[in-house]
Amino acid sequence: MEKIVEICCGSYEDALAAYRGGAKRIELNSALYLGGLTPSLGTLLLAKKNTDLKIIAMVRPRGAGFCYSGDDFAVMKADAELLLENGADGIAFGFLGRDGELEESQTREMVEIIKKHHGEAVFHRAFDCVENPLRTMEKLVELGIDRVLTSGGKEKAVEGREMIQELQETFGGRIEILAGSGVNAGNAKELMEQTGIFQVHSSCRGWLADPTTEGPEVTYAYAAPPHNKDYEAVDEKLVKKLVDAI
């Protein structure tokens, strides 16, 4: 089975860095400091025009959790249609009910939209919030999800490797398991060998400076010092190290 590195990108700049670093697939977002929100069409169009990356577009209208109102859901469906019509190869999303369990109706409807456009349906790390991951994974298989991004229910994938291994052994023949959170060149190969997975997801984050982040009396910083005048960006060298490592 081919080993795959997916890079989590928050901009066109990130997509280019991932591409130059040797990645073949990205998850395209905006606002990664909020965990990743829906990207702009301009970002998608430029990335598709100037790279040959497979692009999975995030559909997430806001930060915090994954229990969405009817209005949120309407926006998410409209965004998914637009992204797929403009070249996205798939959509990453996640729906939970107020009880913290899988919201099946919304999931089913989103999968139908994605499949209508022959795209890949990816359930993101909302999966890591459910109480019973094995039961939820079985339902996701039934609903037609192609791939699940997970850290094994832990903060970092290396901490959740036992669950990732169980998911791979139980469901790997029916759905793709993609391990993410804290994955890097130093741990990816061992994680893949321990769990039996063949795909990893990484941000390969670095920092770039923007001196206008703070003025004499105001600040737009979202990171603590020493990065209070920086923003996160994919580091091409870290991507290459990860690709080479696996």
Secondary structure, DSSP 4 states (H G I P E B T S, - for coil): ---EEEEEESSHHHHHHHHHHT-SEEEE-B-GGGT-BPPPHHHHHHHHHH---EEEEE---SSS-S---HHHHHHHHHHHHHHHHTT-SEEEE--B-TTSSB-HHHHHHHHHHHHHTT-EEEE-GGGGG-S-HHHHHHHHHHHT--EEEE-TTSSSTTTTHHHHHHHHHHHTTTSEEEEESS--TTTHHHHHHHH---EEEE--EEEEE-GGGB-SS-B---S-TTSTTEEEEE-HHHHHHHHHH-
